[in-house]
């Protein structure tokens, strides 16, 4: 589950980028994937889901207890920075609620 391709993406990165919530859930819940794994651009699966506008996957990952919301991509952006800059207020709300819950 944690093998990487040539650009550093794991199976979880790919499942999140392709909006495959069933596979994402299976990988996370079986503990077979590092939820905070970074690719060569320092993007986590959460970043990939956000970039590809897979918001149901974003919502699921944000609620996962082990997700690190503070990981910055190669440009220094967390998902909160990106969601705020792009006006995705629902994503901002999920991130803020997750911080409060954890």
Backbone as CSV, one residue per row, in Angstrom:
resi,resn,N_x,N_y,N_z,CA_x,CA_y,CA_z,C_x,C_y,C_z
1,UNK,0.773,-1.201,0.000,0.000,0.000,0.000,0.821,1.276,0.000
2,UNK,2.141,1.194,0.357,2.934,2.416,0.461,4.026,2.526,-0.596
3,UNK,4.039,1.598,-1.573,4.999,1.707,-2.670,4.688,2.986,-3.448
4,UNK,5.743,3.608,-3.971,5.567,4.878,-4.683,5.930,4.728,-6.152
5,UNK,5.244,5.492,-7.002,5.602,5.528,-8.416,6.724,6.546,-8.624
6,UNK,7.081,6.821,-9.876,8.251,7.664,-10.141,8.105,9.099,-9.655
7,UNK,6.882,9.573,-9.445,6.690,10.928,-8.908,6.337,10.909,-7.420
8,UNK,6.447,9.726,-6.828,6.279,9.611,-5.387,4.865,9.376,-4.900
9,UNK,3.940,9.135,-5.814,2.564,8.891,-5.396,2.369,7.446,-4.955
10,UNK,1.637,7.278,-3.853,1.268,5.955,-3.365,-0.102,5.587,-3.934
11,UNK,-0.542,4.377,-3.645,-1.890,3.960,-4.061,-2.939,4.898,-3.475
12,UNK,-2.711,5.377,-2.257,-3.673,6.287,-1.635,-3.709,7.627,-2.368
13,UNK,-2.547,8.149,-2.771,-2.525,9.377,-3.585,-3.376,9.191,-4.848
14,UNK,-3.179,8.068,-5.521,-3.872,7.822,-6.784,-5.371,7.643,-6.574
15,UNK,-5.752,6.919,-5.527,-7.179,6.718,-5.247,-7.860,8.040,-4.911
16,UNK,-7.167,8.904,-4.164,-7.771,10.193,-3.814,-7.897,11.080,-5.048
17,UNK,-6.890,11.084,-5.897,-6.910,11.932,-7.091,-7.970,11.486,-8.094
18,UNK,-8.351,10.211,-8.035,-9.359,9.687,-8.964,-10.727,9.549,-8.306
19,UNK,-10.898,10.177,-7.149,-12.202,10.246,-6.478,-12.772,8.867,-6.165
20,UNK,-11.886,7.929,-5.823,-12.325,6.564,-5.538,-12.439,6.380,-4.028
21,UNK,-13.544,6.873,-3.471,-13.726,6.880,-2.023,-13.724,5.475,-1.434
22,UNK,-14.284,4.493,-2.130,-14.301,3.126,-1.602,-12.883,2.602,-1.396
23,UNK,-12.006,2.822,-2.360,-10.618,2.371,-2.239,-9.898,3.171,-1.155
24,UNK,-10.133,4.471,-1.103,-9.522,5.315,-0.068,-9.895,4.779,1.310
25,UNK,-11.180,4.524,1.527,-11.640,4.010,2.826,-10.983,2.679,3.154
26,UNK,-10.931,1.788,2.170,-10.343,0.470,2.400,-8.870,0.596,2.785
27,UNK,-8.115,1.406,2.068,-6.689,1.577,2.366,-6.472,2.183,3.749
28,UNK,-7.258,3.197,4.088,-7.094,3.876,5.375,-7.549,2.983,6.520
29,UNK,-8.724,2.380,6.392,-9.301,1.614,7.491,-8.574,0.305,7.744
30,UNK,-7.929,-0.249,6.732,-7.149,-1.470,6.929,-5.732,-1.156,7.394
31,UNK,-5.418,0.125,7.497,-4.096,0.526,7.965,-2.985,0.209,6.991
32,UNK,-3.325,0.035,5.722,-2.329,-0.351,4.725,-1.679,0.834,4.033
33,UNK,-2.137,2.034,4.335,-1.603,3.210,3.648,-1.220,4.275,4.665
34,UNK,-0.111,4.928,4.417,0.289,6.058,5.262,-0.516,7.269,4.809
35,UNK,-1.427,7.705,5.656,-2.360,8.764,5.287,-1.647,10.095,5.031
36,UNK,-0.469,10.276,5.640,0.274,11.529,5.484,1.495,11.392,4.576
37,UNK,1.552,10.312,3.783,2.686,10.110,2.875,2.792,11.292,1.914
38,UNK,4.018,11.727,1.674,4.247,12.851,0.762,4.875,12.352,-0.536
39,UNK,4.418,12.912,-1.654,5.038,12.594,-2.938,6.221,13.539,-3.175
40,UNK,6.761,13.529,-4.382,7.943,14.347,-4.684,7.686,15.847,-4.592
41,UNK,6.413,16.257,-4.636,6.046,17.675,-4.510,5.570,18.001,-3.096
42,UNK,5.824,17.079,-2.171,5.408,17.220,-0.767,3.894,17.269,-0.614
43,UNK,3.175,16.655,-1.549,1.719,16.609,-1.481,1.291,15.320,-0.790
44,UNK,0.365,15.452,0.142,-0.224,14.287,0.791,-1.441,13.840,-0.023
45,UNK,-2.007,12.685,0.299,-3.259,12.306,-0.359,-4.354,13.368,-0.187
46,UNK,-4.368,14.061,0.947,-5.345,15.132,1.155,-5.134,16.262,0.146
47,UNK,-3.882,16.656,-0.079,-3.593,17.663,-1.106,-4.112,17.196,-2.473
48,UNK,-3.807,15.936,-2.836,-4.209,15.423,-4.153,-5.725,15.453,-4.306
49,UNK,-6.435,15.028,-3.269,-7.903,15.043,-3.329,-8.401,16.468,-3.522
50,UNK,-7.794,17.412,-2.815,-8.221,18.809,-2.944,-7.927,19.340,-4.354
51,UNK,-6.705,19.119,-4.842,-6.328,19.628,-6.170,-7.259,19.113,-7.265
52,UNK,-7.726,17.871,-7.103,-8.583,17.260,-8.119,-10.068,17.473,-7.823
53,UNK,-10.347,18.304,-6.833,-11.727,18.674,-6.468,-12.577,17.463,-6.089
54,UNK,-11.939,16.492,-5.451,-12.643,15.294,-4.979,-13.079,15.556,-3.538
55,UNK,-14.088,16.401,-3.397,-14.426,16.935,-2.082,-15.016,15.899,-1.132
56,UNK,-15.651,14.834,-1.651,-16.122,13.790,-0.738,-14.936,13.056,-0.121
57,UNK,-13.862,12.895,-0.879,-12.637,12.281,-0.354,-11.961,13.235,0.626
58,UNK,-11.937,14.520,0.301,-11.375,15.521,1.221,-12.103,15.442,2.560
59,UNK,-13.425,15.426,2.522,-14.214,15.388,3.757,-13.890,14.139,4.573
60,UNK,-13.763,12.997,3.912,-13.424,11.746,4.602,-12.032,11.831,5.235
61,UNK,-11.042,12.273,4.471,-9.671,12.332,4.982,-9.532,13.325,6.126
62,UNK,-10.202,14.456,6.024,-10.127,15.479,7.073,-10.634,14.918,8.395
63,UNK,-11.617,14.030,8.335,-12.194,13.450,9.547,-11.351,12.317,10.128
64,UNK,-10.380,11.826,9.380,-9.545,10.724,9.870,-8.670,11.209,11.023
65,UNK,-8.655,10.462,12.132,-7.934,10.941,13.316,-6.429,11.127,13.123
66,UNK,-5.821,10.375,12.225,-4.361,10.456,12.086,-3.894,11.415,10.995
67,UNK,-4.825,12.092,10.321,-4.424,12.992,9.238,-3.712,14.219,9.817
68,UNK,-2.642,14.637,9.157,-1.897,15.833,9.562,-2.304,16.970,8.628
69,UNK,-3.058,17.914,9.162,-3.564,19.026,8.356,-2.527,20.116,8.140
70,UNK,-1.367,19.982,8.772,-0.343,21.023,8.704,0.738,20.765,7.668
71,UNK,0.642,19.674,6.919,1.653,19.375,5.899,1.544,20.407,4.780
72,UNK,2.706,20.934,4.382,2.768,21.949,3.322,3.328,21.335,2.048
73,UNK,2.740,21.715,0.915,3.239,21.249,-0.374,4.526,21.998,-0.735
74,UNK,5.043,21.759,-1.923,6.315,22.368,-2.336,6.261,23.890,-2.364
75,UNK,5.063,24.453,-2.388,4.912,25.910,-2.406,4.578,26.476,-1.030
76,UNK,4.595,25.619,-0.023,4.321,26.065,1.338,2.852,26.145,1.695
77,UNK,2.001,25.502,0.909,0.559,25.569,1.151,0.022,24.343,1.867
78,UNK,-0.741,24.577,2.926,-1.546,23.514,3.511,-2.864,23.486,2.741
79,UNK,-3.665,22.469,2.971,-4.973,22.419,2.311,-5.846,23.572,2.800
80,UNK,-5.687,23.992,4.048,-6.451,25.141,4.547,-6.080,26.408,3.777
81,UNK,-4.786,26.617,3.522,-4.359,27.771,2.716,-5.035,27.742,1.346
82,UNK,-5.003,26.583,0.702,-5.558,26.449,-0.648,-7.065,26.671,-0.659
83,UNK,-7.762,26.052,0.291,-9.227,26.181,0.336,-9.640,27.619,0.611
84,UNK,-8.902,28.297,1.471,-9.200,29.698,1.777,-8.959,30.565,0.545
85,UNK,-7.819,30.360,-0.112,-7.467,31.163,-1.284,-8.453,30.977,-2.437
86,UNK,-9.014,29.778,-2.552,-9.921,29.481,-3.661,-11.396,29.608,-3.284
87,UNK,-11.671,30.034,-2.067,-13.053,30.281,-1.664,-13.900,29.045,-1.444
88,UNK,-13.264,27.914,-1.151,-14.020,26.687,-0.875,-14.364,26.643,0.617
89,UNK,-15.400,27.385,0.971,-15.739,27.569,2.377,-16.194,26.288,3.053
90,UNK,-16.798,25.362,2.301,-17.178,24.086,2.904,-15.940,23.327,3.361
91,UNK,-14.888,23.339,2.558,-13.638,22.667,2.925,-13.004,23.367,4.125
92,UNK,-13.004,24.690,4.129,-12.473,25.445,5.272,-13.218,25.029,6.539
93,UNK,-14.537,24.924,6.447,-15.347,24.538,7.608,-14.979,23.141,8.099
94,UNK,-14.813,22.176,7.186,-14.425,20.820,7.586,-13.080,20.833,8.299
95,UNK,-12.139,21.601,7.770,-10.804,21.664,8.364,-10.857,22.272,9.758
96,UNK,-11.593,23.350,9.918,-11.705,24.009,11.222,-12.399,23.086,12.220
97,UNK,-13.473,22.428,11.800,-14.188,21.505,12.691,-13.292,20.337,13.086
98,UNK,-12.478,19.850,12.160,-11.573,18.744,12.456,-10.554,19.140,13.508
99,UNK,-10.039,20.355,13.400,-9.065,20.845,14.383,-9.723,20.919,15.758
100,UNK,-10.955,21.391,15.816,-11.680,21.476,17.089,-11.918,20.092,17.679
101,UNK,-12.251,19.113,16.828,-12.571,17.763,17.293,-11.340,17.018,17.778
102,UNK,-10.203,17.287,17.147,-8.983,16.571,17.516,-8.183,17.421,18.452
